[in-house]
Amino acid sequence: MSVTVTVDTSDPTPPYEQIRKQITDAIEAGAFEVGAPLPSVRQLAKDLGIATGTVARAYRELEHTGMIESRRGQGTKVRAAARPTADLLAEKARAYIDAARLLGVDDDAILAAVRATL
């Protein structure tokens, strides 16, 4: 696996969700090719020092969304191709805008924050 998956125990996000998100983000960013192998549930759990059930849950959710597929005897592999960068960027922008609006920030301030960050 060319991407390092970590679990932050101080993060309130459940560990399975942290794993799912990191692998999803890596696939969408093109860090994995279709068919690339992922570590086994047991190996990733051992590497992270967590229960196998936690990794299994993350993998089940990734399988449910079509990102990966697991086959007995063949392991777990990436199934989905990376999304085009423009699509991924638009999704991330929408998430940022939604989060800012929940904080009560108006559109001009959102845009100013983005421009200031560039």
MIKEKE-64705 format. One record per residue (C-alpha): x, y, z. Coordinates in pm, 1 decimal, decimal comma, m for minus. Example, Ala and Ser with C-alpha at 12.3 -4.5 7.8 and 13.67 -1.06 7.14 Angstrom:
# MIKEKE-64705
<atom x="1230,0" y="m450,0" z="780,0"/>
<atom x="1367,0" y="m106,0" z="714,0"/>
END
This chain:
# MIKEKE-64705
<atom x="0,0" y="0,0" z="0,0"/>
<atom x="159,8" y="323,8" z="m111,1"/>
<atom x="m53,5" y="533,4" z="122,0"/>
<atom x="m6,4" y="532,9" z="496,9"/>
<atom x="m329,5" y="486,9" z="690,4"/>
<atom x="m333,5" y="614,6" z="1046,5"/>
<atom x="m580,6" y="626,7" z="1331,2"/>
<atom x="m584,4" y="929,5" z="1559,1"/>
<atom x="m714,7" y="815,2" z="1896,7"/>
<atom x="m768,3" y="1176,5" z="2004,6"/>
<atom x="m1003,3" y="1235,4" z="1708,6"/>
<atom x="m1371,8" y="1190,6" z="1797,6"/>
<atom x="m1429,3" y="1033,5" z="1454,5"/>
<atom x="m1460,9" y="655,3" z="1494,5"/>
<atom x="m1148,4" y="466,1" z="1383,1"/>
<atom x="m1334,0" y="271,6" z="1110,9"/>
<atom x="m1450,1" y="602,7" z="962,7"/>
<atom x="m1097,2" y="746,2" z="970,2"/>
<atom x="m973,4" y="440,1" z="780,0"/>
<atom x="m1261,7" y="449,7" z="530,9"/>
<atom x="m1208,3" y="819,1" z="460,8"/>
<atom x="m832,2" y="792,2" z="416,8"/>
<atom x="m862,8" y="504,1" z="171,7"/>
<atom x="m1147,5" y="674,7" z="m16,8"/>
<atom x="m948,7" y="998,1" z="m41,3"/>
<atom x="m641,8" y="809,8" z="m164,6"/>
<atom x="m840,8" y="623,8" z="m431,8"/>
<atom x="m1013,4" y="943,0" z="m545,5"/>
<atom x="m681,1" y="1127,4" z="m560,1"/>
<atom x="m539,1" y="855,9" z="m785,9"/>
<atom x="m291,6" y="713,2" z="m533,5"/>
<atom x="m416,0" y="362,2" z="m622,2"/>
<atom x="m476,4" y="209,3" z="m961,3"/>
<atom x="m776,7" y="m11,5" z="m1025,1"/>
<atom x="m683,1" y="m361,2" z="m912,5"/>
<atom x="m418,2" y="m242,5" z="m665,5"/>
<atom x="m408,4" y="m466,7" z="m358,2"/>
<atom x="m488,9" y="m338,4" z="m11,8"/>
<atom x="m351,8" y="m495,2" z="303,8"/>
<atom x="m556,0" y="m774,0" z="455,8"/>
<atom x="m789,7" y="m685,9" z="740,8"/>
<atom x="m561,2" y="m864,1" z="984,2"/>
<atom x="m245,2" y="m697,1" z="855,9"/>
<atom x="m388,2" y="m344,8" z="863,1"/>
<atom x="m535,8" y="m402,6" z="1209,5"/>
<atom x="m198,4" y="m526,7" z="1331,4"/>
<atom x="m16,7" y="m230,6" z="1171,2"/>
<atom x="m258,0" y="14,9" z="1334,3"/>
<atom x="m279,6" y="m167,6" z="1667,8"/>
<atom x="m658,4" y="m191,9" z="1652,5"/>
<atom x="m920,4" y="m467,5" z="1644,4"/>
<atom x="m973,5" y="m657,1" z="1319,9"/>
<atom x="m1346,6" y="m579,4" z="1343,4"/>
<atom x="m1270,0" y="m208,9" z="1308,8"/>
<atom x="m1080,1" y="m256,4" z="983,1"/>
<atom x="m1339,4" y="m508,3" z="862,8"/>
<atom x="m1613,9" y="m249,5" z="912,8"/>
<atom x="m1419,0" y="11,4" z="713,2"/>
<atom x="m1362,0" y="m239,6" z="432,6"/>
<atom x="m1731,3" y="m341,8" z="433,6"/>
<atom x="m1834,7" y="21,3" z="392,4"/>
<atom x="m1580,5" y="69,5" z="113,6"/>
<atom x="m1712,6" y="m243,4" z="m56,6"/>
<atom x="m2069,9" y="m120,6" z="m21,3"/>
<atom x="m1979,4" y="201,7" z="m204,7"/>
<atom x="m1797,7" y="10,6" z="m479,5"/>
<atom x="m1453,4" y="147,8" z="m398,3"/>
<atom x="m1298,1" y="m191,6" z="m322,2"/>
<atom x="m1378,0" y="m558,5" z="m359,0"/>
<atom x="m1273,9" y="m850,4" z="m142,3"/>
<atom x="m1252,6" y="m1204,7" z="m269,1"/>
<atom x="m1168,5" y="m1502,4" z="m56,2"/>
<atom x="m823,3" y="m1623,5" z="m149,3"/>
<atom x="m752,3" y="m1319,9" z="m368,8"/>
<atom x="m748,0" y="m1044,5" z="m111,0"/>
<atom x="m890,1" y="m695,6" z="m122,1"/>
<atom x="m835,5" y="m477,7" z="m427,3"/>
<atom x="m925,6" y="m130,1" z="m545,2"/>
<atom x="m1228,6" y="m142,8" z="m770,1"/>
<atom x="m1309,7" y="220,9" z="m844,4"/>
<atom x="m1102,3" y="445,6" z="m1062,7"/>
<atom x="m995,3" y="788,4" z="m947,5"/>
<atom x="m1250,9" y="1056,8" z="m1014,6"/>
<atom x="m1151,4" y="1343,5" z="m1240,8"/>
<atom x="m974,9" y="1618,0" z="m1048,4"/>
<atom x="m1240,5" y="1877,0" z="m1137,8"/>
<atom x="m1515,4" y="1658,6" z="m988,8"/>
<atom x="m1315,9" y="1595,2" z="m674,0"/>
<atom x="m1231,0" y="1962,5" z="m637,9"/>
<atom x="m1595,6" y="2061,6" z="m680,6"/>
<atom x="m1701,7" y="1813,5" z="m411,7"/>
<atom x="m1440,2" y="1942,2" z="m167,1"/>
<atom x="m1541,0" y="2302,2" z="m242,3"/>
<atom x="m1907,7" y="2220,4" z="m177,0"/>
<atom x="m1816,7" y="2056,5" z="154,6"/>
<atom x="m1613,2" y="2363,0" z="257,6"/>
<atom x="m1893,0" y="2601,3" z="158,9"/>
<atom x="m2153,6" y="2394,2" z="343,9"/>
<atom x="m1938,5" y="2384,9" z="658,7"/>
<atom x="m1875,7" y="2760,1" z="644,1"/>
<atom x="m2245,5" y="2834,7" z="597,6"/>
<atom x="m2327,0" y="2618,5" z="900,6"/>
<atom x="m2097,7" y="2851,3" z="1094,3"/>
<atom x="m2300,1" y="3146,7" z="968,3"/>
<atom x="m2033,2" y="3276,2" z="730,7"/>
<atom x="m2166,1" y="3463,7" z="427,2"/>
<atom x="m2055,0" y="3393,9" z="68,6"/>
<atom x="m1830,6" y="3701,5" z="44,4"/>
<atom x="m1641,3" y="3599,3" z="357,1"/>
<atom x="m1609,9" y="3241,1" z="228,8"/>
<atom x="m1462,5" y="3363,0" z="m97,6"/>
<atom x="m1230,9" y="3604,4" z="84,8"/>
<atom x="m1103,5" y="3320,3" z="303,2"/>
<atom x="m1025,5" y="3107,6" z="m1,7"/>
<atom x="m847,6" y="3394,8" z="m177,8"/>
<atom x="m645,1" y="3472,8" z="135,3"/>
<atom x="m535,3" y="3109,3" z="153,6"/>
<atom x="m412,7" y="3095,8" z="m206,1"/>
END
